[in-house]
Amino acid sequence: MATSPQRVLLRVANGKVNGFSQDDAPKSSSSLSLRAMRRGPCRSPSAAFDLNQRMNRETMQMQPSTDPPRAHSLSAPRHSRLACLLAGLCSFFVIACENSSDTPVSLSAPDPAEGIQILYPLDQTVFPPEIIAPTWRWTDARAETVRWKIRLGPSAASRGRVIEAFSAVPSWRPSPEDWSSFKEWSLGHATEVQIVGLDAEGIAVSSAQQKLRTSKDPVGDAIFYREVPLPFIEAVQDPARIRWRFGSIDSETAPPIVLENLPVCGNCHSFSGDGTLLGLDVDYGNDKGGYAVLPVSEQMVLNDEKIITWSDYKREDGEATFGLLSQISPDGRYVISTVKDRAVFVATPEIAFSQLFFPIKGILVVYDTETGQYFPLPGADDPEYVQSNPTWSPDGKTIVFARTEVYRKESIESAPGILLNENDVPEFVEDREPFKFDLYQVPFNEGRGGEAKPLLGASHNGMSNFFAKYSPDGRWIIYCQAENYMLLMPDSELYIIPAEGGDPRRLQANTPLMNSWHSWSSNSRWLVFSSKANTPYTQLFLTHINEAGESSPAVVLDRFTAKDRAANIPEFVPLRPDSIAKIREEFLDAYSFLRAGMANERTGDYPGAIRAYRRGLESEPKNPELLNSLGFSLFQLGRSEEAIETLEAAVEVDPTHWKAHNNLALASVDLGELELAEAHYRESLALEPQPAIYNDLGFVLERLGMPDDAQEMYRASLALTPEASRTHYNLAASLARSGDDVEAEKHFAQALSLSPSFQAHIGMAVILRRRGQTEEAIRHLRDAIRIEPSESVAYEQLGDLFRDQGRFKEAAEQYRQANRLKPSVGIRQKLDSTLAEGSPQVRSGADVRPTKQHNESAGRL
């Protein structure tokens, strides 16, 4: 906020000028240091992200440090006339005595309404005693401002001393020495900071002030967190780009990377209460339910012995499991997770919010590390509810979890896989249908569970409540609240309630955009959390929580964020920052790389799939699954000759590999080797009679001039899958070409009833036209155009029908549109003929009677 009118003092200490006068002050940016000119003004958020920030920019903005020009330190005992001369060439700061007898220089105060707004840190921010210096950032409404004076202090502890600095850009960072002095002065005391804008004559034209404090409560813990490339689909396609760091807030450098280059997905992690055990979600072999429990040490090894799988819980029921949002117990004995789960997962190309993810099904199951047994937790194992996102109370006696009714929909009941995409649930992706979670508590009771009860203040409040975290002293719960869903919600905010439930209070630390993934320090005084307030690449923030459960404005951990990755899932660990130096994996096998490649295939990243498969083949060069998958990806990229060579190697290793035979057939078709394709399709069918292979073989036989055999294959396919609309269409088209219009019409109708397609409407129009049912044929062609308005064939055939009826004007319009979409000599000739034949009628809009010559193309399909 702007200050009231006052006099700003430049002082003389020990007979030396401790500052500069208006005459020798820098007059413009051209007199600044070369370093200042190189750095330029601070960067604003990207244009793409600016829309999210615009409404909040006037009230709050916290940006990562880019280290603007640092002031040159001139402590009082070393001042000289040379220093005063140098002050004219660079920005600098000063420590001065408040009670000195300096001669003041008067600076008129600005209009408060046109003053400076300090963007970061915010007023009343509380800093940890061990944190490195922040970078102040501000805006100035006065266009005549050319530089700023920054003043820290005095305070009751500074004995009259202050820190003063000048900056030519609207940002400034103190040196480590001066930041240390300020933290000492502000330890437990609110200490004033003032920023004054100066014009070219050195006159104050704007100002603002704030009060900051350093807490007596240290953070004390290191932070373990994950870094993910964005958009998230890149992490799915190449999990090796995900990495984990471990470090402390007192370092000027980024925390060191302790785990990286995993070619399989690693996800949520948690630690035991004393930090001696780490639990980590990790794909293992051919299993998405893998979970690792590792003793913490400086050099850690992730191997087979340390990995369990949630799929072992009731494996006999054949129901797949991910094991979502697992949490290790405070004493390290138990791990609790969501199993028999299902979730909405939609990846988008947007950077900031590149996925929609939340569970719609699941129960809570516990793994006992001592006995190796899995068991459901009564009270949180009801199949009629989603029970997910569990967290332990610090004494291990209570579980808080997110709950809502299972989402049911007929079309997804039989859908394969655990993850549902935008085609499965467009109501969430496009329509944003509400889906809300409530927080519940259930006693653990040594695994016997009990009655689940809604957590007062965090349930049935019309919002979605999730990610509960107990304070280690057991007094508080902080949780996330959003309008709907769970992970990565733009409107997610942090709320605090008593551990037993009560009135919720919104944390003052909340930023304007997404607040989530929080963790308490072991002394229950600090909270670390993730936010996108400044950048799409999620950053980590700190806030102090006092005895009354009140938070302070957020402190950004700018050294914890890489420029190309989002920082998330931070967790305080009560260990030294050098307690974990490296986590090595020693469990990856051929199946690990196979799964990594298949994940890339699902997203269309075939080059990434090829890299994964080749890495797997380095360890198992004759693995038929890897060879088959590599061949398929090569085929998808149009490299069919390489694909055939690789697939032949697969069937040489395993002649019974029906998928490899099928893929060999596909690649052979692509190269025009139809007889070879027929042979491989028949070999594949002999091993595994799949309906899709019957259909594809029918296609090949048609091209080989064997329509009867092709129709036999189509019928065999339909005997296995009678609702395959594409096969009905293929059979109908074959029958139509053979002249069996009656049977063809039946299968075209069946195809249209199952899945109205452009091709089926065209086919039906051909049959109807042959039978003289022109109006019906026209209706089907119009339906085809509605489905595929950019395909020329429907317009051309519609033009033919209109010309048959003597409707030359309408025919000409259709031919013109067909020619615009796909210019051809044939269509142009039809258009010219129509214009010539019906030119008077085209001009007048009248019709003429059809002639026989107009029916020449009526039987074409």
PyMOL commands that set and color helices and strands:
alter all, ss='L'
color gray80, all
select helices_A, chain A and resi 29-31+34-39+47-54+76-78+81-86+112-114+176-185+232-237+239-241+304-306+310-312+315-317+410-413+426-429+445-447+558-560+590-602+606-619+624-636+640-653+658-670+674-687+691-703+707-720+725-737+741-754+758-770+774-787+792-804+808-821+825-837+839-844+852-855
alter helices_A, ss='H'
color red, helices_A
select strands_A, chain A and resi 11-13+16-18+72-74+92-97+116-120+126-127+136-140+147-152+161-167+171-172+191-198+204-214+222-229+243-247+257-259+266-271+277-282+290-295+299-302+307-309+324-328+334-347+355-368+374-376+385-392+398-405+419-420+438-443+453-454+464-470+476-482+493-498+505-506+515-520+526-531+539-544+555-556+565-573+582-585
alter strands_A, ss='S'
color yellow, strands_A
deselect
rebuild
show_as cartoon
